[in-house]
């Protein structure tokens, strides 16, 4: 990986998709007003001067989530942030879907997320399967659905996204 100057795409030019992976929100079983995570993500993106943001709700179904990511990648969405589906239940599939799509996994993102989570909530933080990777011209992050986890994930993302986008623009 090069750490020098890059002349790739600029952060405020990117297209972003926020995917909320939740069976109950996607089905209408829960009111969309109960979705507090996407508001935090979008607010943090706007703080980074990112304005081209689209939000979508997906069930936790592997095929549905995979199809949404395929479409986002095909339509040249540079940044995809998934919230939800990172736990250990049978319906938590964000980790598997992200890993199936990505050509390169950013191991350090998940490692740092879990390290910081353990500092905040104790060893339960090890159960998170937060992850990140790149495919073609998209970078994908997968965060847990809780407000605190989203805040933590977005803090980490905000520190690294400029460099990732610049490198991807050079490819």
OpenMM code with the backbone's topology and positions (N, CA, C; nanometers):
from openmm import Vec3, app, unit

residues = "UNK UNK UNK UNK UNK UNK UNK UNK UNK UNK UNK UNK UNK UNK UNK UNK UNK UNK UNK UNK UNK UNK UNK UNK UNK UNK UNK UNK UNK UNK UNK UNK UNK UNK UNK UNK UNK UNK UNK UNK UNK UNK UNK UNK UNK UNK UNK UNK UNK UNK UNK UNK UNK UNK UNK UNK UNK UNK UNK UNK UNK UNK UNK UNK UNK UNK UNK UNK UNK UNK UNK UNK UNK UNK UNK UNK UNK UNK UNK UNK UNK UNK UNK UNK UNK UNK UNK UNK UNK UNK UNK UNK UNK UNK UNK UNK UNK UNK UNK UNK UNK UNK UNK UNK UNK UNK UNK UNK UNK UNK UNK UNK UNK UNK UNK UNK UNK UNK UNK UNK UNK UNK UNK UNK UNK UNK UNK UNK UNK UNK UNK UNK UNK UNK UNK UNK UNK UNK UNK UNK UNK UNK UNK UNK UNK UNK UNK UNK UNK UNK UNK UNK UNK UNK UNK UNK UNK UNK UNK UNK UNK UNK UNK UNK UNK UNK UNK UNK UNK UNK UNK".split()
positions = [
    Vec3(0.0842, -0.1176, 0.0000),
    Vec3(0.0000, 0.0000, 0.0000),
    Vec3(0.0883, 0.1234, 0.0000),
    Vec3(0.0565, 0.2174, -0.0841),
    Vec3(0.1311, 0.3421, -0.0928),
    Vec3(0.0765, 0.4433, 0.0067),
    Vec3(0.1666, 0.5164, 0.0709),
    Vec3(0.1243, 0.6184, 0.1669),
    Vec3(0.1552, 0.7576, 0.1156),
    Vec3(0.1913, 0.7698, -0.0104),
    Vec3(0.2255, 0.8997, -0.0679),
    Vec3(0.1024, 0.9783, -0.1096),
    Vec3(0.1263, 1.0842, -0.1866),
    Vec3(0.0180, 1.1706, -0.2341),
    Vec3(-0.0611, 1.0976, -0.3422),
    Vec3(-0.1905, 1.1136, -0.3380),
    Vec3(-0.2789, 1.0530, -0.4374),
    Vec3(-0.3632, 1.1623, -0.5009),
    Vec3(-0.3913, 1.1462, -0.6281),
    Vec3(-0.4713, 1.2451, -0.6997),
    Vec3(-0.6044, 1.1859, -0.7442),
    Vec3(-0.6544, 1.0881, -0.6726),
    Vec3(-0.7780, 1.0204, -0.7098),
    Vec3(-0.9013, 1.1030, -0.6792),
    Vec3(-1.0142, 1.0350, -0.6757),
    Vec3(-1.1436, 1.0983, -0.6512),
    Vec3(-1.1442, 1.1679, -0.5147),
    Vec3(-1.2173, 1.2758, -0.5045),
    Vec3(-1.2268, 1.3519, -0.3796),
    Vec3(-1.3489, 1.3053, -0.3007),
    Vec3(-1.3389, 1.3133, -0.1703),
    Vec3(-1.4413, 1.2589, -0.0807),
    Vec3(-1.5789, 1.3204, -0.1045),
    Vec3(-1.5861, 1.4500, -0.1326),
    Vec3(-1.7181, 1.5116, -0.1493),
    Vec3(-1.7797, 1.4822, -0.2855),
    Vec3(-1.7096, 1.4093, -0.3720),
    Vec3(-1.7638, 1.3702, -0.5017),
    Vec3(-1.8235, 1.2298, -0.5011),
    Vec3(-1.8103, 1.1581, -0.3918),
    Vec3(-1.8499, 1.0175, -0.3938),
    Vec3(-2.0005, 0.9989, -0.3742),
    Vec3(-2.0485, 0.8877, -0.4259),
    Vec3(-2.1865, 0.8438, -0.4062),
    Vec3(-2.1868, 0.7412, -0.2941),
    Vec3(-2.2829, 0.7558, -0.2027),
    Vec3(-2.2888, 0.6701, -0.0845),
    Vec3(-2.4246, 0.6021, -0.0756),
    Vec3(-2.4229, 0.4763, -0.0372),
    Vec3(-2.5464, 0.4059, -0.0049),
    Vec3(-2.5380, 0.3577, 0.1391),
    Vec3(-2.6397, 0.3927, 0.2166),
    Vec3(-2.6540, 0.3450, 0.3538),
    Vec3(-2.7581, 0.2342, 0.3501),
    Vec3(-2.7198, 0.1149, 0.3914),
    Vec3(-2.8093, -0.0006, 0.3904),
    Vec3(-2.8388, -0.0391, 0.5350),
    Vec3(-2.9653, -0.0338, 0.5723),
    Vec3(-3.0062, -0.0766, 0.7053),
    Vec3(-3.0581, -0.2196, 0.6922),
    Vec3(-2.9820, -0.3143, 0.7473),
    Vec3(-3.0181, -0.4562, 0.7408),
    Vec3(-3.0997, -0.4909, 0.8649),
    Vec3(-3.2304, -0.5002, 0.8457),
    Vec3(-3.3207, -0.5277, 0.9579),
    Vec3(-3.4486, -0.5898, 0.9042),
    Vec3(-3.4758, -0.7125, 0.9441),
    Vec3(-3.6000, -0.7774, 0.9019),
    Vec3(-3.7214, -0.6948, 0.9410),
    Vec3(-3.7224, -0.6452, 1.0642),
    Vec3(-3.8423, -0.5775, 1.1153),
    Vec3(-3.8629, -0.4404, 1.0523),
    Vec3(-3.7565, -0.3677, 1.0232),
    Vec3(-3.7725, -0.2381, 0.9561),
    Vec3(-3.8075, -0.2572, 0.8091),
    Vec3(-3.7425, -0.3521, 0.7423),
    Vec3(-3.7680, -0.3754, 0.6001),
    Vec3(-3.9101, -0.4246, 0.5749),
    Vec3(-3.9646, -0.5025, 0.6679),
    Vec3(-4.0993, -0.5586, 0.6501),
    Vec3(-4.2092, -0.4636, 0.6939),
    Vec3(-4.1728, -0.3571, 0.7639),
    Vec3(-4.2733, -0.2649, 0.8165),
    Vec3(-4.3251, -0.3051, 0.9528),
    Vec3(-4.2723, -0.4133, 1.0081),
    Vec3(-4.3128, -0.4575, 1.1418),
    Vec3(-4.2788, -0.3504, 1.2458),
    Vec3(-4.1667, -0.2828, 1.2259),
    Vec3(-4.1290, -0.1680, 1.3096),
    Vec3(-4.1385, -0.0424, 1.2249),
    Vec3(-4.1805, 0.0658, 1.2864),
    Vec3(-4.1908, 0.1944, 1.2188),
    Vec3(-4.0512, 0.2453, 1.1844),
    Vec3(-4.0368, 0.3056, 1.0671),
    Vec3(-3.9069, 0.3569, 1.0255),
    Vec3(-3.8544, 0.4657, 1.1189),
    Vec3(-3.9433, 0.5266, 1.1969),
    Vec3(-3.9002, 0.6260, 1.2959),
    Vec3(-3.8128, 0.5620, 1.4037),
    Vec3(-3.8234, 0.4305, 1.4176),
    Vec3(-3.7419, 0.3586, 1.5159),
    Vec3(-3.5994, 0.3342, 1.4664),
    Vec3(-3.5745, 0.3651, 1.3400),
    Vec3(-3.4397, 0.3516, 1.2841),
    Vec3(-3.3581, 0.4737, 1.3244),
    Vec3(-3.2788, 0.4590, 1.4274),
    Vec3(-3.1955, 0.5691, 1.4749),
    Vec3(-3.0546, 0.5628, 1.4162),
    Vec3(-3.0136, 0.4469, 1.3697),
    Vec3(-2.8774, 0.4293, 1.3187),
    Vec3(-2.8530, 0.5061, 1.1898),
    Vec3(-2.9473, 0.5007, 1.0964),
    Vec3(-2.9231, 0.5677, 0.9682),
    Vec3(-2.9091, 0.7181, 0.9860),
    Vec3(-2.9820, 0.7758, 1.0791),
    Vec3(-2.9696, 0.9194, 1.1047),
    Vec3(-2.8301, 0.9565, 1.1517),
    Vec3(-2.7723, 0.8726, 1.2367),
    Vec3(-2.6358, 0.8967, 1.2852),
    Vec3(-2.5366, 0.8849, 1.1696),
    Vec3(-2.5523, 0.7816, 1.0889),
    Vec3(-2.4618, 0.7614, 0.9752),
    Vec3(-2.4687, 0.8802, 0.8801),
    Vec3(-2.5896, 0.9198, 0.8433),
    Vec3(-2.6066, 1.0297, 0.7479),
    Vec3(-2.5531, 1.1606, 0.8047),
    Vec3(-2.5781, 1.1861, 0.9312),
    Vec3(-2.5251, 1.3077, 0.9945),
    Vec3(-2.3722, 1.3095, 0.9897),
    Vec3(-2.3099, 1.1968, 1.0212),
    Vec3(-2.1635, 1.1896, 1.0179),
    Vec3(-2.1099, 1.2045, 0.8756),
    Vec3(-2.1792, 1.1466, 0.7775),
    Vec3(-2.1375, 1.1630, 0.6382),
    Vec3(-2.1435, 1.3098, 0.5974),
    Vec3(-2.2503, 1.3774, 0.6366),
    Vec3(-2.2625, 1.5204, 0.6045),
    Vec3(-2.1539, 1.6014, 0.6741),
    Vec3(-2.1156, 1.5622, 0.7951),
    Vec3(-2.0039, 1.6283, 0.8639),
    Vec3(-1.8733, 1.6118, 0.7866),
    Vec3(-1.8646, 1.5043, 0.7070),
    Vec3(-1.7469, 1.4807, 0.6231),
    Vec3(-1.7608, 1.5480, 0.4870),
    Vec3(-1.8660, 1.6285, 0.4699),
    Vec3(-1.8936, 1.7010, 0.3444),
    Vec3(-1.9384, 1.6081, 0.2322),
    Vec3(-1.9955, 1.4944, 0.2686),
    Vec3(-2.0507, 1.4010, 0.1711),
    Vec3(-2.2000, 1.4281, 0.1620),
    Vec3(-2.2497, 1.4511, 0.0404),
    Vec3(-2.3906, 1.4881, 0.0246),
    Vec3(-2.4697, 1.3945, -0.0663),
    Vec3(-2.4030, 1.3140, -0.1468),
    Vec3(-2.4734, 1.2236, -0.2393),
    Vec3(-2.5007, 1.0919, -0.1672),
    Vec3(-2.6080, 1.0918, -0.0881),
    Vec3(-2.6367, 0.9794, 0.0016),
    Vec3(-2.7734, 0.9208, -0.0310),
    Vec3(-2.7775, 0.7907, -0.0454),
    Vec3(-2.9035, 0.7185, -0.0656),
    Vec3(-2.9174, 0.6169, 0.0474),
    Vec3(-3.0388, 0.6020, 0.0988),
    Vec3(-3.0641, 0.5063, 0.2075),
    Vec3(-3.1618, 0.4005, 0.1583),
    Vec3(-3.1372, 0.2769, 0.1990),
    Vec3(-3.2255, 0.1669, 0.1613),
    Vec3(-3.2372, 0.0705, 0.2793),
    Vec3(-3.3533, 0.0084, 0.2907),
    Vec3(-3.3760, -0.0925, 0.3944),
    Vec3(-3.3746, -0.2298, 0.3294),
    Vec3(-3.3098, -0.3238, 0.3947),
    Vec3(-3.3018, -0.4612, 0.3471),
    Vec3(-3.3375, -0.5546, 0.4614),
    Vec3(-3.3970, -0.6660, 0.4261),
    Vec3(-3.4114, -0.7703, 0.5277),
    Vec3(-3.2725, -0.8268, 0.5548),
    Vec3(-3.2628, -0.9157, 0.6494),
    Vec3(-3.1353, -0.9804, 0.6793),
    Vec3(-3.1083, -1.0992, 0.5871),
    Vec3(-3.1961, -1.1214, 0.4915),
    Vec3(-3.1818, -1.2315, 0.3972),
    Vec3(-3.0550, -1.2143, 0.3127),
    Vec3(-2.9748, -1.3191, 0.3038),
    Vec3(-2.8484, -1.3124, 0.2292),
    Vec3(-2.8690, -1.2701, 0.0848),
    Vec3(-2.9669, -1.3315, 0.0181),
    Vec3(-2.9878, -1.3025, -0.1234),
    Vec3(-3.0330, -1.1585, -0.1458),
    Vec3(-3.1219, -1.1099, -0.0605),
    Vec3(-3.1681, -0.9714, -0.0753),
    Vec3(-3.0533, -0.8736, -0.0522),
    Vec3(-2.9798, -0.8925, 0.0540),
    Vec3(-2.8677, -0.8037, 0.0847),
    Vec3(-2.7610, -0.8119, -0.0247),
    Vec3(-2.7341, -0.9316, -0.0725),
    Vec3(-2.6367, -0.9506, -0.1796),
    Vec3(-2.6800, -0.8774, -0.3065),
    Vec3(-2.8081, -0.8859, -0.3400),
    Vec3(-2.8602, -0.8168, -0.4578),
    Vec3(-2.8477, -0.6658, -0.4469),
    Vec3(-2.8738, -0.6134, -0.3288),
    Vec3(-2.8600, -0.4688, -0.3061),
    Vec3(-2.7145, -0.4270, -0.3256),
    Vec3(-2.6218, -0.5040, -0.2706),
    Vec3(-2.4799, -0.4705, -0.2876),
    Vec3(-2.4372, -0.4835, -0.4333),
    Vec3(-2.4837, -0.5883, -0.5025),
    Vec3(-2.4513, -0.6039, -0.6448),
    Vec3(-2.4955, -0.4812, -0.7236),
    Vec3(-2.6182, -0.4355, -0.6979),
    Vec3(-2.6708, -0.3189, -0.7684),
    Vec3(-2.5903, -0.1934, -0.7349),
    Vec3(-2.5561, -0.1760, -0.6085),
    Vec3(-2.4780, -0.0584, -0.5677),
    Vec3(-2.3408, -0.0586, -0.6349),
    Vec3(-2.2769, -0.1729, -0.6391),
    Vec3(-2.1451, -0.1834, -0.7022),
    Vec3(-2.1571, -0.1567, -0.8519),
    Vec3(-2.2593, -0.2151, -0.9142),
    Vec3(-2.2810, -0.1993, -1.0583),
    Vec3(-2.3077, -0.0536, -1.0960),
    Vec3(-2.3768, 0.0187, -1.0084),
    Vec3(-2.4104, 0.1587, -1.0376),
    Vec3(-2.3046, 0.2549, -0.9845),
    Vec3(-2.1880, 0.2022, -0.9522),
    Vec3(-2.0713, 0.2823, -0.9142),
    Vec3(-2.0903, 0.3648, -0.7871),
    Vec3(-2.1508, 0.3023, -0.6868),
    Vec3(-2.1569, 0.3629, -0.5537),
    Vec3(-2.0195, 0.3390, -0.4908),
    Vec3(-1.9492, 0.4465, -0.4583),
    Vec3(-1.8128, 0.4314, -0.4079),
    Vec3(-1.8061, 0.3880, -0.2618),
    Vec3(-1.9048, 0.4266, -0.1818),
    Vec3(-1.9036, 0.3938, -0.0389),
    Vec3(-2.0378, 0.3333, 0.0000),
    Vec3(-2.0334, 0.2149, 0.0570),
    Vec3(-2.1533, 0.1461, 0.1048),
    Vec3(-2.1333, 0.1202, 0.2536),
    Vec3(-2.2303, 0.1641, 0.3338),
    Vec3(-2.2245, 0.1390, 0.4777),
    Vec3(-2.3476, 0.0582, 0.5156),
    Vec3(-2.3256, -0.0616, 0.5643),
    Vec3(-2.4337, -0.1482, 0.6113),
    Vec3(-2.4399, -0.1349, 0.7626),
    Vec3(-2.5602, -0.1196, 0.8153),
    Vec3(-2.5795, -0.1180, 0.9605),
    Vec3(-2.6761, -0.2298, 0.9961),
    Vec3(-2.6306, -0.3198, 1.0813),
    Vec3(-2.7126, -0.4332, 1.1222),
    Vec3(-2.6613, -0.5629, 1.0622),
    Vec3(-2.7001, -0.6726, 1.1233),
    Vec3(-2.6661, -0.8042, 1.0705),
    Vec3(-2.5247, -0.8504, 1.0986),
    Vec3(-2.4593, -0.7923, 1.2004),
    Vec3(-2.3207, -0.8307, 1.2298),
    Vec3(-2.3080, -0.9214, 1.3517),
    Vec3(-2.4195, -0.9598, 1.4084),
    Vec3(-2.4164, -1.0425, 1.5290),
    Vec3(-2.3967, -1.1897, 1.4987),
    Vec3(-2.4380, -1.2738, 1.5921),
    Vec3(-2.4132, -1.4172, 1.5824),
    Vec3(-2.5382, -1.5005, 1.5547),
    Vec3(-2.6530, -1.4369, 1.5389),
    Vec3(-2.7748, -1.5151, 1.5155),
    Vec3(-2.7773, -1.5685, 1.3724),
    Vec3(-2.8659, -1.6640, 1.3479),
    Vec3(-2.8782, -1.7234, 1.2146),
    Vec3(-2.9160, -1.6209, 1.1083),
    Vec3(-2.9845, -1.5141, 1.1455),
    Vec3(-3.0285, -1.4124, 1.0494),
    Vec3(-2.9250, -1.3018, 1.0290),
    Vec3(-2.8170, -1.3012, 1.1023),
    Vec3(-2.7131, -1.1989, 1.0869),
    Vec3(-2.6188, -1.2404, 0.9747),
    Vec3(-2.6339, -1.1773, 0.8581),
    Vec3(-2.5617, -1.2196, 0.7385),
    Vec3(-2.4737, -1.1127, 0.6750),
    Vec3(-2.4662, -0.9950, 0.7335),
    Vec3(-2.3890, -0.8869, 0.6706),
    Vec3(-2.2424, -0.9250, 0.6516),
    Vec3(-2.1843, -0.9893, 0.7502),
    Vec3(-2.0435, -1.0303, 0.7431),
    Vec3(-2.0206, -1.1244, 0.6246),
    Vec3(-2.1054, -1.2256, 0.6122),
    Vec3(-2.0892, -1.3235, 0.5043),
    Vec3(-2.1062, -1.2588, 0.3675),
    Vec3(-2.2067, -1.1728, 0.3542),
    Vec3(-2.2328, -1.1086, 0.2254),
    Vec3(-2.1173, -1.0157, 0.1887),
    Vec3(-2.0724, -0.9338, 0.2822),
    Vec3(-1.9605, -0.8431, 0.2550),
    Vec3(-1.8371, -0.9218, 0.2124),
    Vec3(-1.8050, -1.0258, 0.2864),
    Vec3(-1.6849, -1.1034, 0.2548),
    Vec3(-1.6942, -1.1733, 0.1200),
    Vec3(-1.8141, -1.2126, 0.0791),
    Vec3(-1.8311, -1.2759, -0.0514),
    Vec3(-1.8122, -1.1757, -0.1652),
    Vec3(-1.8408, -1.0491, -0.1408),
    Vec3(-1.8328, -0.9462, -0.2453),
    Vec3(-1.6941, -0.8855, -0.2595),
    Vec3(-1.6197, -0.8791, -0.1517),
    Vec3(-1.4963, -0.7998, -0.1498),
    Vec3(-1.3760, -0.8765, -0.2024),
    Vec3(-1.2955, -0.8057, -0.2807),
    Vec3(-1.1700, -0.8607, -0.3306),
    Vec3(-1.0608, -0.8510, -0.2247),
    Vec3(-1.0677, -0.7465, -0.1429),
    Vec3(-0.9703, -0.7265, -0.0361),
    Vec3(-1.0449, -0.6896, 0.0908),
    Vec3(-1.0100, -0.7566, 0.1991),
    Vec3(-1.0714, -0.7293, 0.3293),
    Vec3(-0.9758, -0.6414, 0.4102),
    Vec3(-1.0305, -0.5382, 0.4730),
    Vec3(-0.9515, -0.4513, 0.5606),
    Vec3(-0.9613, -0.5066, 0.7026),
    Vec3(-0.8765, -0.6014, 0.7321),
    Vec3(-0.8801, -0.6696, 0.8614),
    Vec3(-0.8721, -0.5713, 0.9777),
    Vec3(-0.7920, -0.4684, 0.9623),
    Vec3(-0.7701, -0.3731, 1.0702),
    Vec3(-0.8952, -0.2999, 1.1141),
    Vec3(-0.9911, -0.2802, 1.0223),
    Vec3(-1.1135, -0.2105, 1.0610),
    Vec3(-1.1889, -0.2897, 1.1669),
    Vec3(-1.2164, -0.4162, 1.1385),
    Vec3(-1.2882, -0.4996, 1.2346),
    Vec3(-1.2115, -0.5174, 1.3640),
    Vec3(-1.0796, -0.5319, 1.3512),
    Vec3(-0.9965, -0.5480, 1.4710),
    Vec3(-1.0048, -0.4246, 1.5600),
    Vec3(-0.9919, -0.3061, 1.4989),
    Vec3(-0.9975, -0.1826, 1.5778),
    Vec3(-1.1372, -0.1610, 1.6351),
    Vec3(-1.2397, -0.1928, 1.5560),
    Vec3(-1.3762, -0.1783, 1.6050),
    Vec3(-1.3971, -0.2640, 1.7295),
    Vec3(-1.3540, -0.3888, 1.7238),
    Vec3(-1.3705, -0.4777, 1.8394),
    Vec3(-1.2860, -0.4314, 1.9582),
    Vec3(-1.1650, -0.3849, 1.9326),
    Vec3(-1.0795, -0.3354, 2.0414),
    Vec3(-1.1469, -0.2192, 2.1139),
    Vec3(-1.1978, -0.1235, 2.0361),
    Vec3(-1.2642, -0.0079, 2.0973),
    Vec3(-1.3949, -0.0500, 2.1650),
    Vec3(-1.4649, -0.1455, 2.1070),
    Vec3(-1.5894, -0.1948, 2.1676),
    Vec3(-1.5624, -0.2591, 2.3026),
    Vec3(-1.4564, -0.3373, 2.3107),
    Vec3(-1.4205, -0.4013, 2.4376),
    Vec3(-1.3909, -0.2952, 2.5430),
    Vec3(-1.3253, -0.1867, 2.5034),
    Vec3(-1.2998, -0.0764, 2.5972),
    Vec3(-1.4309, -0.0179, 2.6500),
    Vec3(-1.5322, -0.0105, 2.5622),
    Vec3(-1.6591, 0.0524, 2.5991),
    Vec3(-1.7554, -0.0412, 2.6711),
    Vec3(-1.7672, -0.1666, 2.6228),
    Vec3(-1.8724, -0.2543, 2.6762),
    Vec3(-1.8198, -0.3850, 2.7343),
    Vec3(-1.6895, -0.4015, 2.7392),
    Vec3(-1.6333, -0.5250, 2.7916),
    Vec3(-1.6210, -0.6312, 2.6835),
    Vec3(-1.6010, -0.7539, 2.7271),
    Vec3(-1.5712, -0.8622, 2.6339),
    Vec3(-1.6850, -0.8964, 2.5385),
    Vec3(-1.8059, -0.8497, 2.5652),
    Vec3(-1.9147, -0.8701, 2.4684),
    Vec3(-1.8795, -0.8079, 2.3331),
    Vec3(-1.7903, -0.7104, 2.3341),
    Vec3(-1.7478, -0.6459, 2.2101),
    Vec3(-1.6819, -0.7410, 2.1119),
    Vec3(-1.6294, -0.8540, 2.1621),
    Vec3(-1.5670, -0.9538, 2.0746),
    Vec3(-1.6687, -1.0228, 1.9848),
    Vec3(-1.7960, -1.0164, 2.0211),
    Vec3(-1.8988, -1.0868, 1.9438),
    Vec3(-1.9356, -1.0128, 1.8158),
    Vec3(-1.8926, -0.8895, 1.8012),
    Vec3(-1.9237, -0.8136, 1.6806),
    Vec3(-1.8454, -0.8671, 1.5615),
    Vec3(-1.9124, -0.8715, 1.4484),
    Vec3(-1.8452, -0.9105, 1.3253),
    Vec3(-1.8400, -0.7911, 1.2297),
    Vec3(-1.8182, -0.6718, 1.2858),
    Vec3(-1.7991, -0.5530, 1.2028),
    Vec3(-1.6832, -0.5808, 1.1079),
    Vec3(-1.6967, -0.5355, 0.9839),
    Vec3(-1.5928, -0.5654, 0.8855),
    Vec3(-1.5932, -0.4598, 0.7755),
    Vec3(-1.4918, -0.4665, 0.6907),
    Vec3(-1.4800, -0.3734, 0.5786),
    Vec3(-1.3966, -0.4375, 0.4692),
    Vec3(-1.4215, -0.3936, 0.3472),
    Vec3(-1.3438, -0.4430, 0.2348),
    Vec3(-1.3699, -0.3607, 0.1107),
    Vec3(-1.2947, -0.3913, 0.0055),
    Vec3(-1.3144, -0.3208, -0.1207),
    Vec3(-1.3399, -0.4204, -0.2326),
    Vec3(-1.4179, -0.3746, -0.3296),
    Vec3(-1.4451, -0.4508, -0.4494),
    Vec3(-1.4602, -0.3528, -0.5642),
    Vec3(-1.3987, -0.3825, -0.6752),
    Vec3(-1.4015, -0.2932, -0.7906),
    Vec3(-1.3720, -0.1509, -0.7447),
    Vec3(-1.4690, -0.0620, -0.7542),
    Vec3(-1.4501, 0.0781, -0.7130),
    Vec3(-1.5356, 0.1129, -0.5929),
    Vec3(-1.5735, 0.0141, -0.5132),
    Vec3(-1.6560, 0.0383, -0.3947),
    Vec3(-1.5817, -0.0048, -0.2691),
    Vec3(-1.6010, 0.0715, -0.1630),
    Vec3(-1.5548, 0.0299, -0.0307),
    Vec3(-1.6803, 0.0041, 0.0513),
    Vec3(-1.6824, -0.1079, 0.1219),
    Vec3(-1.8006, -0.1484, 0.1977),
    Vec3(-1.7618, -0.1641, 0.3442),
    Vec3(-1.8408, -0.1007, 0.4303),
    Vec3(-1.8250, -0.1155, 0.5748),
    Vec3(-1.9516, -0.1789, 0.6291),
    Vec3(-1.9372, -0.2681, 0.7240),
    Vec3(-2.0509, -0.3310, 0.7897),
    Vec3(-2.0395, -0.3058, 0.9396),
    Vec3(-2.1411, -0.2382, 0.9930),
    Vec3(-2.1436, -0.1993, 1.1342),
    Vec3(-2.2602, -0.2663, 1.2052),
    Vec3(-2.2494, -0.2882, 1.3347),
    Vec3(-2.3670, -0.3310, 1.4109),
    Vec3(-2.4766, -0.2239, 1.4025),
    Vec3(-2.5958, -0.2595, 1.4441),
    Vec3(-2.7086, -0.1680, 1.4329),
    Vec3(-2.7317, -0.0757, 1.5509),
    Vec3(-2.6648, -0.0963, 1.6623),
    Vec3(-2.6909, -0.0118, 1.7791),
    Vec3(-2.6329, 0.1282, 1.7587),
    Vec3(-2.6955, 0.2253, 1.8240),
    Vec3(-2.6516, 0.3648, 1.8092),
    Vec3(-2.5057, 0.3827, 1.8496),
    Vec3(-2.4670, 0.3277, 1.9630),
    Vec3(-2.3287, 0.3448, 2.0093),
    Vec3(-2.2291, 0.2792, 1.9146),
    Vec3(-2.2641, 0.1627, 1.8627),
    Vec3(-2.1755, 0.0943, 1.7682),
    Vec3(-2.1629, 0.1740, 1.6387),
    Vec3(-2.2734, 0.2316, 1.5934),
    Vec3(-2.2701, 0.3128, 1.4716),
    Vec3(-2.1828, 0.4362, 1.4932),
    Vec3(-2.1974, 0.4997, 1.6079),
    Vec3(-2.1123, 0.6168, 1.6375),
    Vec3(-1.9639, 0.5788, 1.6350),
    Vec3(-1.9314, 0.4675, 1.6987),
    Vec3(-1.7929, 0.4213, 1.7004),
    Vec3(-1.7446, 0.3908, 1.5587),
    Vec3(-1.8233, 0.3161, 1.4844),
    Vec3(-1.7849, 0.2808, 1.3482),
    Vec3(-1.7643, 0.4029, 1.2604),
    Vec3(-1.8534, 0.4997, 1.2722),
    Vec3(-1.8416, 0.6206, 1.1904),
    Vec3(-1.7205, 0.7039, 1.2318),
    Vec3(-1.6853, 0.7003, 1.3588),
    Vec3(-1.5638, 0.7712, 1.4034),
    Vec3(-1.4410, 0.7105, 1.3358),
    Vec3(-1.4348, 0.5791, 1.3333),
    Vec3(-1.3219, 0.5116, 1.2685),
    Vec3(-1.3231, 0.5392, 1.1186),
    Vec3(-1.4397, 0.5249, 1.0561),
    Vec3(-1.4514, 0.5488, 0.9121),
    Vec3(-1.4069, 0.6902, 0.8773),
    Vec3(-1.4499, 0.7876, 0.9565),
    Vec3(-1.4156, 0.9273, 0.9255),
    Vec3(-1.2647, 0.9509, 0.9263),
    Vec3(-1.1920, 0.8709, 1.0023),
    Vec3(-1.0464, 0.8864, 1.0107),
    Vec3(-0.9725, 0.8246, 0.8917),
    Vec3(-1.0359, 0.7306, 0.8218),
    Vec3(-0.9643, 0.6574, 0.7168),
    Vec3(-1.0232, 0.6720, 0.5773),
    Vec3(-1.1454, 0.7196, 0.5664),
    Vec3(-1.2147, 0.7148, 0.4377),
    Vec3(-1.1490, 0.8010, 0.3309),
    Vec3(-1.0997, 0.9180, 0.3656),
    Vec3(-1.0353, 1.0022, 0.2640),
    Vec3(-0.9219, 0.9281, 0.1949),
    Vec3(-0.8375, 0.8649, 0.2722),
    Vec3(-0.7227, 0.7948, 0.2144),
    Vec3(-0.7678, 0.6752, 0.1299),
    Vec3(-0.8663, 0.6022, 0.1781),
    Vec3(-0.9168, 0.4872, 0.1022),
    Vec3(-0.9726, 0.5324, -0.0322),
    Vec3(-1.0540, 0.6364, -0.0314),
    Vec3(-1.1156, 0.6860, -0.1552),
    Vec3(-1.0083, 0.7369, -0.2516),
    Vec3(-0.9082, 0.8062, -0.2006),
    Vec3(-0.7995, 0.8537, -0.2871),
    Vec3(-0.7269, 0.7373, -0.3533),
    Vec3(-0.6968, 0.6349, -0.2758),
    Vec3(-0.6276, 0.5180, -0.3310),
    Vec3(-0.7144, 0.4499, -0.4358),
    Vec3(-0.8417, 0.4337, -0.4067),
    Vec3(-0.9314, 0.3680, -0.5022),
    Vec3(-0.9431, 0.4492, -0.6305),
    Vec3(-0.9409, 0.5811, -0.6194),
    Vec3(-0.9472, 0.6666, -0.7377),
    Vec3(-0.8246, 0.6538, -0.8254),
    Vec3(-0.7133, 0.6149, -0.7658),
    Vec3(-0.5893, 0.5956, -0.8412),
    Vec3(-0.5891, 0.4640, -0.9178),
    Vec3(-0.6716, 0.3690, -0.8750),
    Vec3(-0.6721, 0.2357, -0.9383),
    Vec3(-0.7426, 0.2378, -1.0718),
] * unit.nanometer
topology = app.Topology()
chain = topology.addChain("A")
for resn in residues:
    res = topology.addResidue(resn, chain)
    for name in ("N", "CA", "C"):
        topology.addAtom(name, app.Element.getBySymbol(name[0]), res)
